Structures are given as C-alpha cells and as structure tokens.
Amino acid sequence: MSEPVRGGGTCATGKRAWPRYWALALGLAMAGLGSGALASEPAADDSAWSVLSARSERGLMLDVVAAGPRLVAVGERGHILYSDDQGRHWSQAKVPTRQLLTAVAFVDAQHGWAVGHDAQILATTDGGVTWAKQFEDLNRQAPLLDLWFKDASTGFAVGAYGALLATTDGGQHWEDVSARIDNPDQFHFNAIGAVKDGGLFIVGEQGSLFRSRDWGLSWEKVQGPYEGSLFGLLPTGEPRTLLVYGLRGNLYRSTDFGDTWANIPLRGARGPLEFALSGATRLADGTLVLVGNSGTVLRSSDDGKTFSLFNRPDRLSLSAVTAGANGTLVLAGQGGVRVAAATGADLGQQQVSQP
C-alpha cells in the first residue's frame, strides 16, 4: 500500500479507501500488519452481536469520548468499551453488530450514537452499556465515518461517497440529505464538527471542505489550502477558528470559518513531521491535542498557532484522543485504549517533548 499525493487514492484491492481511518491503515501496513487489521469480522446473520472478548481493549479502537464521567471507545468487530474509572479498567458493552465502528458521540451522560460499516448507526440511552441499531443500508457498501449531534434530537452522520444523513428525532428516523451538498465527485466525507460563532464544517477526500452557516440546512464549498485528504477538524473554542488535518502531517488553521488558511509547520528532532494525523481533542483548559501515525502526539497551548511533538516509543498508530483524569490523556488506536501522561508518554515514563 502506498500513500498517494492526491486524494484518498486506492487501497491494496484497487478500491477507494475509507479515509477516516486510512491514515491508521497506512501505519498498520508499514508495521507489516497489512490492511486485514481493519476488516470487519463476517457475521453469521444480520442480527449478530459483537463477540465478548477478554482481549477487546487491546484490539483496534478508532474513537474514544467522554459520556459524563464515563469513557466510551469503539472499534473493530463491533466492540464498544466503557470505563467508569478513567481508563484503568474497561467493560465490553452489548452491541448488535460485528461490523467495524468508526466514531462515537454523546450529548450527555446517557445519550450517545456510534457509526460504522454498512452505514450502521447505533444508539444508547444508558451511557454506552447497551446499544440498539437505529439504521443501516447494506446497499451502500460503504461506511459512515463521523457524526455530530446538536442535542438529543438533532444530528448528522457523514461517510464515504459523500454520504450525509440527518435526524431530528434522536435517530428514530434518518433521512439521506446528501443532495444538500454540491459534491459531484462523491468525495468521501471524513469528519463533521461545529465551529463557535460559525456553524457546521465538513472535511474530506482530496482536501474537500464544506460549511453550513445555518446548521446543516444548506452547504457551500470552501476553497481549501491542500489537495490531499483531510481526516479531521478541531474547533479551537475561539470564534470562527478551527484546525483541519490529514495526510503527511498537514495541518492548517483558519480564524474566519474557512475563508483563509495558514499552514502550521510541524517539526520533530529529525525534521518536518510526515506522519498522517487522524484524531484530536480540546481539553478543558483550552489545550489542543492531536494524534496520528507512529505514536504521534501534538500539544498546543496557544490556540493552535504552535505545537510541541512527542512520539511514543511503541510507535503504535493512534486514531483518537480524549481527556482523562488529573491531566492524563486517553489514547485509542492500534493496540486498543490506554491512559497516558499529558504529553502522550506512558505514565511514569521519562520523556522530552520535541519543539
């Protein structure tokens, strides 16, 4: 598998890759694990439940978020894990799928949703302990890759080939509203998020960017700064300000809701960072944290203008990050979920961040 110069490119099968976690797939391939690590486990029937496994917390996990005081992570084979002690111990939820789950979001401590392959959308009303399937579309033969909810009623899910689904009743009904976006090439939509004092923003394949000033009713294409795939976005908390990130360490910042962009150079001890970035979070104190391939952890305390870099010695690729207790980070990716120090280092490990 080779990394393309433009767009999502193709995977080893010759098909367009699912870019939300393709950055992680690249890291796995470089580690000699191949793309099979991202495959979903075949289910005996459509009603199959995820298999309980003592090793689930060390399997591939693609997203991790907070649900009130609880942590919830999703990943391969329909595995959903939750922790009530800030990541020290994990329990496996009861989940009605064995498909790869790509993203999860909560609006409060009880109500959450997860998305994944077969355009599946799952929902929970008990903080992630049990889940029900709300939606799937086997004919799409493509995954949903991210989701955003305004409240317990209104939300959107995005995915491969320009999929945009919307609900106004908490997911009891999902409507395909992909036609609201002018996307004739059907670029994959990799991430969606809300920008303070701006509206909704979507990033995707071949540097495609779209924004909505009316919270999803209408969309406009934004001229982007980069023609390679973008895997995620991170609103900084400042008005109209966000970061977008993707292949080869490309990171850009806008302070005007996408009208203009500034490149944020990322360097380590050996030169420019060239590892793909695939996940990010904003901590309670405003610190921004990004993660990516080869154990990359980036931190910014100046609203994303500059970053410090730490590469975890295990070099396991990371897909997502969220805040843990007492200044720690909770990391998800290759090798499962783990708690790390504020810099990304293992707890108790001596380390030095690279400028």
C-alpha positions as CSV (number, residue, x, y, z in Angstrom):
1,M,0.0,0.0,0.0
2,S,1.4,3.4,-1.0
3,E,0.4,6.8,0.2
4,P,-0.9,9.0,-2.7
5,V,0.0,12.6,-3.5
6,R,-3.6,13.5,-4.0
7,G,-6.9,12.4,-2.6
8,G,-7.9,9.2,-0.9
9,G,-6.3,7.1,-3.6
10,T,-6.7,3.4,-3.7
11,C,-6.1,0.6,-1.2
12,A,-4.5,-2.8,-1.9
13,T,-7.7,-4.1,-3.5
14,G,-7.7,-1.2,-6.0
15,K,-10.9,0.3,-4.5
16,R,-11.0,3.8,-3.0
17,A,-10.0,3.6,0.7
18,W,-12.2,4.7,3.6
19,P,-10.1,7.7,4.6
20,R,-11.4,8.4,8.1
21,Y,-9.1,5.7,9.4
22,W,-7.0,5.1,6.3
23,A,-4.2,7.0,7.9
24,L,-4.2,4.3,10.6
25,A,-4.3,1.6,7.9
26,L,-1.1,3.1,6.4
27,G,0.6,2.8,9.8
28,L,-0.5,-0.8,10.2
29,A,0.7,-1.7,6.7
30,M,4.1,-0.1,7.4
31,A,4.3,-2.1,10.6
32,G,3.8,-5.3,8.5
33,L,0.3,-6.0,9.7
34,G,-1.5,-5.3,6.4
35,S,-4.9,-3.9,5.8
36,G,-6.7,-7.0,7.2
37,A,-6.5,-5.4,10.7
38,L,-9.2,-3.1,9.6
39,A,-11.6,-5.7,8.2
40,S,-14.8,-6.4,10.0
41,E,-15.5,-9.9,11.2
42,P,-18.0,-11.7,9.0
43,A,-21.3,-12.1,10.8
44,A,-23.4,-15.2,10.6
45,D,-26.6,-13.1,10.1
46,D,-27.7,-9.5,10.2
47,S,-28.7,-9.8,13.8
48,A,-25.3,-11.0,15.1
49,W,-24.0,-9.4,18.2
50,S,-20.4,-8.5,18.9
51,V,-18.4,-11.3,20.5
52,L,-17.4,-10.8,24.1
53,S,-13.6,-11.0,24.3
54,A,-11.1,-10.5,27.1
55,R,-8.8,-9.0,24.6
56,S,-11.2,-6.4,23.2
57,E,-9.5,-3.5,25.0
58,R,-6.3,-4.4,23.1
59,G,-7.9,-4.6,19.7
60,L,-8.1,-1.8,17.1
61,M,-10.1,1.1,18.5
62,L,-10.9,4.1,16.3
63,D,-12.6,6.6,18.6
64,V,-12.9,7.4,22.3
65,V,-15.0,10.1,24.0
66,A,-16.4,11.1,27.4
67,A,-20.0,10.4,28.4
68,G,-20.3,12.4,31.6
69,P,-17.7,10.8,33.9
70,R,-17.6,7.6,31.8
71,L,-15.3,6.9,28.9
72,V,-16.6,5.1,25.8
73,A,-14.5,3.7,22.9
74,V,-15.5,2.0,19.6
75,G,-13.6,-0.1,17.1
76,E,-13.2,-3.4,15.3
77,R,-15.8,-6.2,15.2
78,G,-18.5,-4.1,16.8
79,H,-16.6,-3.7,20.0
80,I,-17.7,-0.9,22.3
81,L,-15.9,-0.5,25.6
82,Y,-16.7,1.7,28.6
83,S,-14.8,2.7,31.7
84,D,-16.0,4.2,35.0
85,D,-12.5,4.7,36.5
86,Q,-11.0,6.9,33.8
87,G,-9.5,4.1,31.7
88,R,-7.9,1.9,34.3
89,H,-10.4,-0.9,33.7
90,W,-12.8,-1.4,30.7
91,S,-16.0,-3.3,30.3
92,Q,-17.4,-4.5,27.0
93,A,-20.9,-3.3,26.0
94,K,-23.6,-5.4,24.5
95,V,-23.7,-4.4,20.8
96,P,-25.9,-5.7,17.9
97,T,-23.2,-5.8,15.2
98,R,-19.8,-7.2,14.4
99,Q,-19.0,-4.5,11.9
100,L,-16.1,-2.1,12.3
101,L,-17.3,1.0,14.2
102,T,-15.6,4.2,13.2
103,A,-16.8,7.0,15.5
104,V,-18.9,7.7,18.6
105,A,-20.5,10.8,20.1
106,F,-22.5,11.7,23.2
107,V,-24.7,14.7,24.0
108,D,-24.9,13.9,27.7
109,A,-24.0,11.1,30.1
110,Q,-26.7,8.8,28.8
111,H,-27.5,9.5,25.1
112,G,-25.0,8.5,22.5
113,W,-24.6,7.3,19.0
114,A,-21.9,5.3,17.1
115,V,-21.5,4.8,13.3
116,G,-19.6,2.3,11.2
117,H,-19.6,-0.1,8.2
118,D,-22.8,-1.0,6.3
119,A,-23.8,2.7,7.0
120,Q,-24.8,1.5,10.5
121,I,-25.9,3.8,13.2
122,L,-26.2,2.5,16.8
123,A,-27.7,4.4,19.8
124,T,-27.6,4.1,23.6
125,T,-29.7,5.6,26.3
126,D,-27.8,4.2,29.3
127,G,-24.4,5.7,28.8
128,G,-23.0,3.1,26.5
129,V,-23.7,-0.1,28.4
130,T,-26.3,-1.4,25.9
131,W,-26.9,-0.4,22.2
132,A,-29.6,-0.7,19.7
133,K,-29.3,-0.5,15.9
134,Q,-31.2,2.6,14.5
135,F,-30.2,2.5,10.9
136,E,-28.2,0.5,8.3
137,D,-28.0,0.5,4.5
138,L,-26.3,-2.6,3.1
139,N,-26.8,-1.4,-0.5
140,R,-24.3,1.5,0.1
141,Q,-21.5,-1.0,0.7
142,A,-19.7,1.8,2.4
143,P,-19.1,3.1,6.0
144,L,-20.3,6.1,7.9
145,L,-17.2,7.8,9.3
146,D,-18.2,10.5,11.7
147,L,-21.2,12.1,13.4
148,W,-22.3,15.3,15.3
149,F,-25.3,15.9,17.5
150,K,-26.6,19.4,18.5
151,D,-28.8,17.8,21.2
152,A,-30.6,14.6,21.9
153,S,-32.8,15.2,18.9
154,T,-30.9,16.8,16.1
155,G,-27.8,15.2,14.5
156,F,-25.9,14.4,11.3
157,A,-23.7,11.5,10.2
158,V,-21.2,11.6,7.3
159,G,-19.4,9.0,5.4
160,A,-17.9,7.5,2.2
161,Y,-19.0,8.7,-1.3
162,G,-20.4,11.9,0.1
163,A,-23.0,10.5,2.5
164,L,-24.8,12.9,4.7
165,L,-27.7,11.6,6.9
166,A,-29.8,13.7,9.2
167,T,-32.2,13.2,12.1
168,T,-34.5,15.5,14.0
169,D,-36.0,12.9,16.4
170,G,-32.9,11.4,18.1
171,G,-32.4,8.8,15.3
172,Q,-35.8,7.2,15.2
173,H,-35.8,8.3,11.6
174,W,-32.7,9.1,9.5
175,E,-33.0,11.0,6.2
176,D,-30.4,11.0,3.4
177,V,-29.8,14.7,2.7
178,S,-26.6,14.2,0.7
179,A,-28.1,16.3,-2.1
180,R,-27.8,19.4,0.1
181,I,-24.1,19.4,-0.7
182,D,-22.7,20.0,-4.2
183,N,-20.3,17.1,-4.4
184,P,-20.5,15.7,-7.9
185,D,-17.3,13.6,-7.5
186,Q,-18.8,12.0,-4.4
187,F,-15.7,12.7,-2.3
188,H,-15.7,10.8,1.0
189,F,-16.7,13.0,4.0
190,N,-14.3,12.1,6.8
191,A,-15.4,14.3,9.7
192,I,-18.0,16.9,10.8
193,G,-18.0,19.4,13.6
194,A,-19.4,22.6,15.0
195,V,-17.3,25.8,15.0
196,K,-18.1,28.5,17.5
197,D,-19.9,31.5,16.0
198,G,-19.7,29.9,12.6
199,G,-21.7,26.7,12.0
200,L,-21.0,23.2,10.8
201,F,-17.9,22.2,8.9
202,I,-17.1,19.0,6.9
203,V,-13.7,17.8,5.7
204,G,-13.0,15.1,3.3
205,E,-11.2,13.5,0.4
206,Q,-8.8,15.4,-1.9
207,G,-8.9,18.4,0.5
208,S,-12.6,19.0,0.1
209,L,-14.2,21.4,2.6
210,F,-17.8,22.4,3.1
211,R,-19.5,24.6,5.6
212,S,-23.0,25.4,6.7
213,R,-23.9,28.7,8.3
214,D,-27.5,27.5,9.1
215,W,-26.6,24.4,10.9
216,G,-27.0,21.9,8.2
217,L,-29.9,23.2,6.1
218,S,-27.7,24.4,3.3
219,W,-24.0,24.0,2.5
220,E,-21.3,25.8,0.5
221,K,-18.0,24.5,-0.8
222,V,-14.9,26.1,0.7
223,Q,-11.7,26.7,-1.2
224,G,-9.1,24.6,0.7
225,P,-5.4,25.0,1.2
226,Y,-4.4,21.4,0.4
227,E,-5.3,18.9,-2.3
228,G,-4.6,15.7,-0.2
229,S,-7.2,14.0,2.0
230,L,-8.1,15.7,5.3
231,F,-9.1,13.3,8.1
232,G,-10.4,15.6,10.8
233,L,-11.2,19.0,12.1
234,L,-10.8,20.6,15.5
235,P,-12.7,23.7,16.6
236,T,-10.4,25.6,19.0
237,G,-13.0,27.3,21.1
238,E,-12.2,30.8,19.7
239,P,-14.8,32.4,17.5
240,R,-14.8,31.1,13.9
241,T,-11.5,29.3,14.5
242,L,-10.7,25.7,13.6
243,L,-7.9,23.4,12.6
244,V,-8.0,20.8,9.8
245,Y,-5.5,18.0,9.5
246,G,-4.7,15.0,7.3
247,L,-2.0,13.1,5.4
248,R,1.7,13.6,5.9
249,G,1.4,15.9,8.9
250,N,-0.5,18.5,7.0
251,L,-2.2,20.9,9.5
252,Y,-4.0,24.2,8.7
253,R,-5.6,26.9,10.8
254,S,-8.4,29.3,10.0
255,T,-9.7,32.2,12.1
256,D,-12.5,33.2,9.7
257,F,-14.6,30.0,9.3
258,G,-12.6,28.8,6.4
259,D,-12.2,31.9,4.3
260,T,-8.5,31.9,4.6
261,W,-5.9,29.3,5.9
262,A,-2.5,29.3,7.5
263,N,-0.2,26.3,7.3
264,I,1.0,25.2,10.8
265,P,4.5,23.7,10.4
266,L,5.2,20.6,12.5
267,R,8.8,19.6,13.2
268,G,10.5,17.0,15.3
269,A,14.1,16.2,16.0
270,R,14.6,14.7,12.6
271,G,12.9,17.4,10.5
272,P,9.3,18.0,9.3
273,L,6.6,15.7,10.6
274,E,5.4,13.5,7.8
275,F,3.0,11.1,9.7
276,A,-0.7,11.3,9.0
277,L,-2.8,12.9,11.7
278,S,-6.2,11.2,12.4
279,G,-7.7,12.5,15.7
280,A,-7.8,15.5,18.0
281,T,-9.5,17.0,21.1
282,R,-9.7,20.2,23.0
283,L,-9.1,19.9,26.8
284,A,-10.9,21.8,29.5
285,D,-8.1,24.3,29.8
286,G,-8.1,25.0,26.1
287,T,-5.1,22.9,25.3
288,L,-5.3,21.3,21.9
289,V,-4.1,17.7,21.4
290,L,-3.7,15.9,18.0
291,V,-2.6,12.3,17.4
292,G,-1.6,10.2,14.4
293,N,0.6,7.5,12.9
294,S,3.7,6.2,14.5
295,G,2.6,7.2,18.0
296,T,2.5,10.9,17.2
297,V,1.1,13.2,20.0
298,L,1.0,17.0,19.4
299,R,0.0,19.7,22.0
300,S,-0.7,23.4,21.6
301,S,-1.3,25.9,24.4
302,D,-1.7,28.9,22.1
303,D,-4.9,28.1,20.3
304,G,-3.2,26.1,17.6
305,K,-0.6,28.5,16.5
306,T,2.3,26.3,17.5
307,F,2.7,22.7,18.7
308,S,5.1,20.5,20.7
309,L,5.7,17.0,19.5
310,F,6.1,13.7,21.3
311,N,6.5,10.3,19.5
312,R,5.5,7.4,21.7
313,P,8.4,4.8,21.8
314,D,6.0,2.0,21.0
315,R,5.2,3.7,17.6
316,L,1.7,2.3,17.6
317,S,-0.5,4.4,15.4
318,L,-3.2,6.5,17.1
319,S,-6.7,7.3,15.9
320,A,-8.3,9.3,18.7
321,V,-7.7,11.1,22.0
322,T,-9.7,12.5,24.8
323,A,-9.1,13.9,28.3
324,G,-8.5,11.6,31.2
325,A,-8.4,12.3,35.0
326,N,-5.8,14.6,36.6
327,G,-4.3,15.9,33.3
328,T,-3.9,12.5,31.7
329,L,-4.8,11.6,28.1
330,V,-6.8,8.5,26.9
331,L,-5.5,7.3,23.6
332,A,-7.2,4.9,21.1
333,G,-5.8,3.2,18.1
334,Q,-3.6,0.3,17.2
335,G,-3.2,-1.8,20.4
336,G,-6.5,-0.6,21.9
337,V,-7.1,2.1,24.5
338,R,-4.6,3.2,27.1
339,V,-4.0,6.0,29.6
340,A,-1.0,8.3,29.0
341,A,0.6,11.3,30.6
342,A,-0.3,14.8,29.5
343,T,2.4,14.7,26.8
344,G,1.3,11.3,25.5
345,A,4.1,9.3,27.2
346,D,3.3,6.2,29.3
347,L,2.5,7.1,32.9
348,G,5.8,7.3,34.9
349,Q,7.9,7.3,31.8
350,Q,10.6,10.0,31.5
351,Q,10.3,11.9,28.2
352,V,11.2,15.1,26.5
353,S,8.8,16.8,24.0
354,Q,10.3,18.0,20.8
355,P,9.9,21.6,19.9
